[in-house]
């Protein structure tokens, strides 16, 4: 299979804005455009192949037809392993948690969710919620979720452009207003909502909370954070490559291309290229794809030599 450009599914959650449409070129009739699922095999929002012999098919259809596109590291997974999104939080997202694989497979029939956020832009005073500001008991947690005291015991973190946050399953979290980010996560849509600030959903009713399930899976302690200043940076021919985070599920790099940069994609993993800024093109074999801010290119495992030309900031993700 050749390299392909993917068209995203868009989610119109109540907290979203329109920056993905206005600044990232995401095409949708939905308002707001809260999330764009730029690499997805999830049934709730599949990405669609835009070019080549599989044009018009979902990436999930292509994957089911030939799982080798994932590479050797994908063989241990029952489903396509990753899901990559843009998220535009104009307003606060609910305080939530995701279960780990064991709990999620048993209770929900899909993977749990460990995720990582790369901050693309944010307001000066933007914050995230990650974990608690102290150790809390299960009873204290449940009561605080119900009466709103959760706002006093959650851990708030100031964010800036370029920050990376690794959020292991079981970590209570919220993306707060004024943050635009790229998220790499396990292929799961299981979210347990803990607190929603008393807001009403589109139907005029409070959105459902899942406090009991959340209490089963939430780590009731302060978070474990990795500082951003320990990043490994490589100066390559035509590019600078910075490792943002790496775990046994995925690795994320920032690839800054200036001019022409080539690399090899072997049989270990597919490569996801997400253009964060700039413009240029990506070539592989007989296929050349234009590549601009907001676009997502899927490079199947064993594609061989890839050449990127132009001036581009890219989020590169692999298994
Ligand atoms: Zn989450």
Boltz pocket constraint, residues with backbone or C-beta under 6 A from the ligand:
constraints:
  - pocket:
      binder: B
      contacts: [[A, 96], [A, 98], [A, 115], [A, 173]]
      max_distance: 6.0
